[in-house]
Amino acid sequence: MKLKYTIDKNNRLTIVKGKALLNPDGYFTVEGDNHLVYKIKEPGSWRRQNHMPERLVLTGKWAIDTNHNLIFNLRKTDTQAGNQRLVLKGDLAQAKSNTLIFSLGTQGRKGTHRFRLLQLKGRWQADRFNRLQFLAKKLKSASDTLTFQGDWQVKNNNLIYTYKETSLKTKAKHQHSLRFKGYWQIKGRNRITYILDAKNNSSFDFRAYLETPSLIGKRGVIKYRVGIGVRGSRLFKYEAVALYGVWKFHRKAGLSFDINYGRGCIKAINFGTFVRTGKSKVAFKVKTRKGKDLGIRAEFSRQFLKKNAEWFLRMVQEKGNTGFKWGINSAW
């Protein structure tokens, strides 16, 4: 007999078995290959009477709705009817480089409350509309894609996702935030990347428009403009992204833009450059290691250079005033 499943208002599993309706006490967890599991906390006599195991392993596909509820769409198998949509109502608790953590509260029949953390394993990416996505990995099938429709911003060089939730009882709106711990790289013209885990390809690669093509060295800010969402929809918006840092010169690496992410974490964006010197200024045409033009032109006064990179200026002058190419070793 194939079983049907729904979820009651207390986030407990309801089982439809033929004409019988079972509502066992228990809780949800995520195990193994991102399987949704319901652990039944009924006595052995109840399970034997209803021919139920201690744990039910459900088969389906993960998603997330616009209200940020976790969704599990059941598939048809030999033991479950499928075509049901389980809505797990809770909160986004934490985002790690390869994990999405969801806080789920359940209420037992005796009024007891339990909170469980459901942890999905996978990686993060951005879709072609610059929306954040989490890919919940599966060993024997394609990853399940969870697309986040809310807003993200950059504050103090860190990427933060925010969304508002309306209480069903009080109708009050509450704002929730997910803070990502990563670092920025500039990979090409009109693209910026926020890397969470380079080894596992967990990162957000955004399409962006450079707003500050000409930079003055002392300012220490690179600004982009990013469109988020499907253009024309009510959720579409533009977001300004400002990266604050310090320009530095290195004997081996050349020009870099060092960004402070707080907590003692400083990461450098290293550049290849083409240099032109003048009487009072030195202009850098910023490129990638492979020579791709990034559309960024940074200007430094000779006084600034003498204080910060006198040796670098001498090296440019020795090559003549027509230009100086600088290549670096950097992962892109």
C-alpha positions as CSV (number, residue, x, y, z in Angstrom):
1,M,0.0,0.0,0.0
2,K,1.4,3.4,-1.0
3,L,1.4,6.1,1.6
4,K,0.4,9.7,1.3
5,Y,1.8,12.5,3.4
6,T,0.9,16.0,4.5
7,I,2.2,18.3,7.3
8,D,-0.1,19.7,10.0
9,K,0.1,23.2,11.5
10,N,2.6,21.9,14.2
11,N,5.1,20.7,11.6
12,R,4.3,17.1,12.3
13,L,3.9,14.5,9.6
14,T,0.4,13.2,8.8
15,I,0.2,9.8,7.1
16,V,-2.7,8.7,5.0
17,K,-2.7,4.9,4.9
18,G,-5.7,3.7,3.0
19,K,-8.7,5.0,5.0
20,A,-6.6,5.5,8.1
21,L,-5.2,8.9,9.1
22,L,-2.2,8.7,11.3
23,N,-0.6,11.7,13.1
24,P,2.4,10.3,15.0
25,D,4.4,12.4,17.4
26,G,7.9,12.9,16.0
27,Y,10.3,15.3,14.2
28,F,12.0,15.8,10.9
29,T,15.7,15.6,10.2
30,V,18.0,15.5,7.1
31,E,20.3,12.6,6.7
32,G,22.8,11.1,4.3
33,D,22.2,12.2,0.7
34,N,20.0,15.1,1.7
35,H,17.2,12.7,2.5
36,L,14.2,14.0,4.5
37,V,13.6,11.7,7.4
38,Y,10.7,11.7,9.9
39,K,11.6,10.0,13.2
40,I,8.5,8.6,14.9
41,K,8.5,9.0,18.7
42,E,5.6,6.7,19.5
43,P,5.9,3.5,21.6
44,G,6.8,0.2,19.9
45,S,3.2,-1.1,20.5
46,W,1.8,1.8,18.3
47,R,4.3,1.2,15.5
48,R,3.5,-2.6,15.5
49,Q,-0.2,-1.9,15.5
50,N,0.1,0.5,12.5
51,H,2.9,-1.3,10.8
52,M,5.2,1.7,10.9
53,P,9.0,1.8,11.2
54,E,10.9,3.9,13.7
55,R,12.0,6.3,10.9
56,L,10.4,7.1,7.6
57,V,12.8,8.0,4.7
58,L,11.0,10.2,2.2
59,T,12.0,10.6,-1.4
60,G,11.6,13.9,-3.2
61,K,13.0,17.2,-4.4
62,W,14.0,20.2,-2.3
63,A,12.8,23.8,-3.1
64,I,12.1,27.1,-1.3
65,D,9.0,29.3,-1.8
66,T,8.7,33.1,-1.8
67,N,7.8,33.1,1.9
68,H,11.1,31.3,2.6
69,N,9.4,28.1,3.7
70,L,11.4,24.9,3.0
71,I,9.5,22.8,0.4
72,F,9.9,19.0,-0.2
73,N,8.1,17.8,-3.3
74,L,7.4,14.1,-2.9
75,R,8.2,11.7,-5.8
76,K,6.2,8.6,-6.7
77,T,7.9,5.4,-5.5
78,D,7.0,1.9,-4.6
79,T,6.0,3.0,-1.1
80,Q,4.8,6.6,-1.5
81,A,2.1,7.9,-3.7
82,G,4.0,11.1,-4.6
83,N,2.8,14.4,-6.1
84,Q,2.4,15.9,-2.6
85,R,4.1,19.1,-1.5
86,L,5.3,19.2,2.1
87,V,5.7,22.8,3.4
88,L,8.1,23.0,6.4
89,K,7.5,26.3,8.1
90,G,10.5,27.7,9.9
91,D,13.4,30.2,9.5
92,L,16.6,30.3,7.6
93,A,19.1,30.0,10.4
94,Q,22.6,30.1,8.9
95,A,24.5,29.9,5.5
96,K,27.9,28.3,5.4
97,S,30.1,27.8,2.4
98,N,28.6,24.4,1.6
99,T,25.6,24.2,3.9
100,L,22.2,25.7,4.3
101,I,20.8,25.4,7.8
102,F,17.0,25.8,8.4
103,S,15.4,26.1,11.9
104,L,12.2,24.0,12.2
105,G,10.0,24.1,15.3
106,T,7.5,21.3,16.1
107,Q,4.9,21.0,18.8
108,G,4.0,17.6,20.4
109,R,0.6,16.6,21.5
110,K,1.4,17.5,25.1
111,G,2.3,21.0,24.1
112,T,6.0,20.5,24.2
113,H,8.1,22.5,21.7
114,R,11.2,21.2,19.9
115,F,13.5,23.0,17.6
116,R,15.6,21.1,15.1
117,L,18.2,22.3,12.6
118,L,17.8,20.8,9.2
119,Q,21.2,20.9,7.3
120,L,21.2,20.6,3.5
121,K,24.6,19.9,2.0
122,G,25.7,21.4,-1.4
123,R,27.1,24.6,-2.8
124,W,26.0,28.1,-3.6
125,Q,25.8,29.9,-6.9
126,A,24.1,32.9,-8.6
127,D,21.7,32.4,-11.5
128,R,21.6,34.5,-14.7
129,F,19.4,37.0,-12.9
130,N,21.9,37.5,-10.1
131,R,19.6,35.7,-7.6
132,L,21.2,33.5,-4.9
133,Q,20.8,29.8,-5.3
134,F,21.7,26.8,-3.2
135,L,22.2,23.5,-5.0
136,A,21.4,20.6,-2.6
137,K,23.5,17.7,-3.9
138,K,22.3,14.3,-4.8
139,L,24.6,11.4,-5.5
140,K,22.4,9.6,-8.1
141,S,20.6,12.6,-9.6
142,A,21.0,16.2,-10.4
143,S,21.2,18.7,-7.5
144,D,18.0,20.3,-6.3
145,T,17.9,24.0,-6.8
146,L,16.7,26.4,-4.2
147,T,16.3,29.9,-5.6
148,F,16.1,32.9,-3.1
149,Q,13.8,35.7,-4.3
150,G,14.8,38.2,-1.6
151,D,17.3,41.1,-1.6
152,W,21.0,40.9,-1.0
153,Q,23.3,43.8,-0.2
154,V,27.0,44.4,0.5
155,K,27.7,45.9,3.9
156,N,31.3,46.4,5.2
157,N,32.5,44.3,2.2
158,N,30.4,41.3,3.3
159,L,27.4,39.9,1.4
160,I,24.2,39.7,3.3
161,Y,20.8,38.3,2.2
162,T,17.7,39.8,3.8
163,Y,14.0,39.0,3.7
164,K,10.8,40.0,5.5
165,E,8.4,37.6,7.2
166,T,4.8,38.4,8.3
167,S,3.5,36.8,11.4
168,L,0.2,34.9,10.8
169,K,-1.1,35.9,14.3
170,T,0.0,39.5,14.8
171,K,0.6,40.5,11.1
172,A,3.8,42.1,12.2
173,K,6.7,42.1,9.8
174,H,10.1,40.8,10.9
175,Q,13.3,41.1,9.0
176,H,15.7,38.2,8.8
177,S,19.3,38.1,7.5
178,L,21.8,35.6,6.4
179,R,25.5,36.6,6.5
180,F,27.9,34.9,4.1
181,K,31.6,34.6,4.9
182,G,33.6,34.9,1.7
183,Y,35.8,37.3,-0.3
184,W,35.6,39.2,-3.5
185,Q,37.5,38.7,-6.7
186,I,37.2,40.6,-10.0
187,K,37.3,38.0,-12.8
188,G,36.5,40.0,-15.9
189,R,34.9,43.1,-17.3
190,N,31.4,43.6,-15.9
191,R,31.6,40.6,-13.5
192,I,32.4,40.3,-9.8
193,T,32.6,37.1,-7.8
194,Y,32.0,36.4,-4.1
195,I,33.9,33.2,-3.3
196,L,32.8,31.0,-0.4
197,D,34.7,27.8,-1.1
198,A,37.0,27.9,-4.2
199,K,37.8,24.2,-4.0
200,N,34.1,23.1,-4.2
201,N,33.1,25.8,-6.6
202,S,30.8,27.5,-4.1
203,S,30.6,31.1,-5.1
204,F,28.4,33.9,-6.5
205,D,29.4,35.1,-9.9
206,F,27.4,38.3,-10.6
207,R,26.9,40.2,-13.8
208,A,27.7,43.8,-12.8
209,Y,28.2,47.3,-14.3
210,L,31.3,49.2,-13.3
211,E,30.3,52.7,-12.0
212,T,33.8,53.9,-11.2
213,P,36.0,53.2,-14.3
214,S,38.4,56.0,-13.2
215,L,39.7,55.7,-9.7
216,I,41.8,58.0,-7.6
217,G,44.2,55.9,-5.5
218,K,43.4,57.6,-2.2
219,R,39.7,56.9,-2.4
220,G,40.1,53.1,-2.1
221,V,36.6,52.2,-3.4
222,I,35.4,50.3,-6.5
223,K,31.7,50.6,-7.2
224,Y,29.4,48.4,-9.3
225,R,25.7,48.3,-10.0
226,V,23.9,45.0,-10.1
227,G,20.4,44.1,-11.3
228,I,18.7,41.4,-9.2
229,G,15.7,39.4,-10.4
230,V,13.8,39.1,-13.6
231,R,13.7,42.4,-15.4
232,G,10.1,43.7,-15.5
233,S,8.9,41.7,-12.4
234,R,7.9,43.4,-9.2
235,L,10.8,41.8,-7.4
236,F,13.4,43.3,-9.8
237,K,15.7,45.9,-8.3
238,Y,19.1,47.5,-8.7
239,E,21.7,47.2,-5.9
240,A,24.8,49.3,-5.5
241,V,27.9,47.3,-4.6
242,A,30.8,49.2,-3.1
243,L,34.1,47.4,-2.3
244,Y,36.3,49.4,0.1
245,G,40.0,48.7,0.4
246,V,43.5,49.9,0.2
247,W,45.7,50.0,-2.9
248,K,49.1,48.4,-2.3
249,F,52.3,47.7,-4.3
250,H,54.3,44.5,-4.0
251,R,57.7,43.7,-5.4
252,K,56.5,40.3,-6.7
253,A,52.8,40.7,-7.1
254,G,52.6,44.3,-8.4
255,L,49.4,46.2,-7.8
256,S,46.7,44.9,-5.4
257,F,43.5,46.1,-3.8
258,D,43.4,44.8,-0.2
259,I,39.9,44.4,1.4
260,N,39.2,44.1,5.1
261,Y,36.3,41.8,5.9
262,G,36.5,42.2,9.7
263,R,37.4,39.6,12.3
264,G,41.1,40.1,11.2
265,C,40.4,38.8,7.7
266,I,42.1,40.7,4.9
267,K,42.1,39.4,1.3
268,A,43.8,41.0,-1.7
269,I,42.6,41.3,-5.3
270,N,45.8,41.1,-7.3
271,F,45.9,42.7,-10.8
272,G,48.0,42.8,-13.9
273,T,48.5,46.3,-15.1
274,F,49.6,48.5,-18.0
275,V,51.3,51.7,-16.7
276,R,51.7,55.2,-18.2
277,T,53.8,57.8,-16.4
278,G,53.3,61.5,-16.6
279,K,54.8,64.6,-14.9
280,S,52.5,64.4,-11.9
281,K,50.6,61.2,-12.2
282,V,51.0,57.5,-12.9
283,A,48.0,55.8,-14.5
284,F,47.3,52.1,-14.3
285,K,45.1,50.3,-16.8
286,V,44.0,47.4,-14.6
287,K,43.9,43.9,-16.2
288,T,43.7,40.3,-15.2
289,R,46.7,38.0,-15.2
290,K,45.8,36.9,-18.7
291,G,45.7,40.4,-20.0
292,K,41.9,40.9,-20.0
293,D,40.9,44.6,-19.7
294,L,38.8,45.1,-16.6
295,G,37.6,48.6,-17.6
296,I,39.3,50.0,-14.5
297,R,41.8,52.9,-14.7
298,A,43.6,53.8,-11.4
299,E,45.5,57.0,-11.0
300,F,48.2,57.7,-8.4
301,S,50.1,60.9,-7.8
302,R,53.9,60.7,-7.8
303,Q,53.9,61.9,-4.2
304,F,51.6,59.0,-3.3
305,L,53.9,56.5,-5.1
306,K,57.1,57.9,-3.5
307,K,55.6,57.3,-0.1
308,N,54.2,53.9,-0.8
309,A,56.1,52.3,-3.7
310,E,59.2,54.3,-4.6
311,W,61.0,51.2,-5.8
312,F,58.0,50.5,-8.1
313,L,58.2,54.0,-9.7
314,R,61.9,53.6,-10.3
315,M,61.2,50.3,-12.1
316,V,58.6,52.0,-14.4
317,Q,61.0,54.8,-15.1
318,E,63.8,52.4,-16.1
319,K,61.5,50.9,-18.7
320,G,60.8,54.3,-20.2
321,N,57.6,56.4,-20.3
322,T,55.8,54.5,-23.1
323,G,54.4,51.8,-20.8
324,F,55.2,48.9,-18.6
325,K,53.5,45.5,-18.5
326,W,53.2,43.7,-15.3
327,G,52.0,40.1,-14.9
328,I,51.3,38.2,-11.7
329,N,50.4,34.7,-10.5
330,S,46.8,34.7,-9.3
331,A,44.0,32.2,-9.4
332,W,41.0,33.4,-11.4
